[in-house]
């Protein structure tokens, strides 16, 4: 039987916090909403810097890139949180790099 993530290390506090975003009864306002807005603002800043330096393509409107990026990042996060307990140590170690590579392919300059 492969090792599960919980067998590798103690679950970090940020993983427990991340689960709060995806609870069926998560509040629509308050600290979680403020945190989500801060993440969205960071994404906006990262897109602006990436576009200005040529690291991110400008062939799509920035509003579409923003929507794509935010949707994909939140989907990756939600999937990771939902599957955290079933990922092996090796899968978990490789996951962030694989997710970053997927974003680079989505947004990269051509």
C-alpha positions, -999 to +999 in steps of 0.1 A: +000+000+000+015+034-010+022+060+016-004+087+019+004+123+024-006+121+061+021+094+065+048+117+053+045+147+075+020+164+098-007+183+079+004+219+078-019+246+092-023+262+058-038+230+044-064+229+072-070+266+065-074+260+027-101+234+034-123+262+048-127+278+014-144+247+000-168+238+028-204+237+015-215+263+040-184+286+038-196+321+045-200+345+015-185+374+035-159+378+062-122+367+065-124+340+038-138+365+013-111+390+022-084+363+018-098+353-016-098+390-027-062+393-016-052+363-036-071+377-066-053+410-062-019+392-061-028+373-093-037+406-110-003+420-100+015+389-112-002+391-146+006+428-150+043+421-143+044+390-165+028+409-194+051+439-190+082+417-190+071+394-219+069+363-197+032+362-202+017+365-237-004+394-247-023+377-275-054+374-253-072+404-236-059+408-201-094+404-187-096+370-203-062+360-190-072+371-156-104+351-157-085+320-170-057+323-145-080+328-115-103+300-126-074+275-132-056+284-099-087+281-078-096+248-096-061+235-089-063+246-053-097+231-048-086+198-063-054+197-043-072+203-010-099+177-019-072+151-027-045+160-002-051+129+019-049+105-010-017+118-026+015+099-021+046+117-008+061+116-043+029+129-060+026+157-035+063+167-040+057+168-078+023+185-078+033+221-074+058+220-102+033+202-125+007+228-117+031+257-123+041+242-156+005+239-166+000+276-159+031+285-179+017+266-209-016+284-205-003+319-201+032+318-217+043+341-244+044+324-278 
